[in-house]
Amino acid sequence: MNKFVKSATISACLSGILLTCTVAHADSKVGDTIVTIGEDLSQKERKQILEEMSIEKETQILTISNEEEHHYLDSYIPKAQIGSKSLSSTRITNISPGSGVMVKAHHVTWVTESMFENALATAGVKDVDVYVTAPYDVSGTAALTGVMKAYETSTNTSIPEEKKQIANEEMVTTAQLADTLGPDKAQELMKRLKEEVAKQKPESEDEMEKIIRLTSEAMGISLPDPIVSSLVDLFLKMEKLDIDWGSVISQVMASGEKVGDIIQSDEANSFINSAKESLQSFWKLVTSLFNK
């Protein structure tokens, strides 16, 4: 590829970051936004959340009930941890194909942004920019329900019930791992396990356990038997769902690397430097005209 084509390619990529008009899904467009609001927010809290999200009047707003949250979480965490009120709220915006799943969270104390991203990718969610918030600090576990509901509405698709359940189980399992290992190690372990499962395609419980033990040991992590058993159970459930691991991994990787790769590449730096030189030359020309 010659320098002119490379520069043109980088220029197009950088322009795409600022101005996107590609159709993301059959029934939705890039930039389409849907909001989910916790049913038990007071009017004051609701107003506060919508202002925080910079939501316009015409934006579609869905309501999430505490009953819906318990439906997806009761099997994985104590009911008391879920609570009796629906407070978590989300904003989901469609972004260009290949951008991945990107999450930003506010007032969320237990589930990290990367945990949301991984769980959503497992559920089959693609190319969305998600904002999760609450009027005050919450664990964040209930927010996943809202995001998946908004995604289904936005794209006019249906996420299979089994995938919704497994996404919630993955999110809770990773958060519980983080209590022992720390968020970074827990997320890295889950990411590597997905890569190894995709690569090795285990066909039995013993093979799955071997992957989990060897992968964790390679990271210098010693997992107690009960945690190994819970991970084996989780990934065996995932295998039965015939999840497209390549798509899952690419969605998570894209969100973290897409912009970084463009900005840090030699071609991008060359383009930026060229642009700076052109602007400097133009400014000198303008200055010289006024000084005559």
Secondary structure, 3 states (H helix, E strand, C coil): CCHHHHHHHHHHHHHHHHCCCCCCECCECCCCEEEEEECCCCHHHHHHHHHHCCCCCCCEEEEECHHHHHHHHCCCCCHHHHCCCCCCEEEEEECCCCCCEEEEECCECCCCHHHHHHHHHHHCCCCEEEEEECCCCECCCCHHHHHHHHHHHHHCCCCCHHHHHHHHHHHHHHHHHHHHHCHHHHHHHHHHHHHHHHHHCCCCHHHHHHHHHHHHHHCCCCCCHHHHHHHHHHHHHHHHCCCCHHHHHHHHHHHHHHHHHHHHCHHHHHHHHHHHHHHHHHHHHHHHHHHC
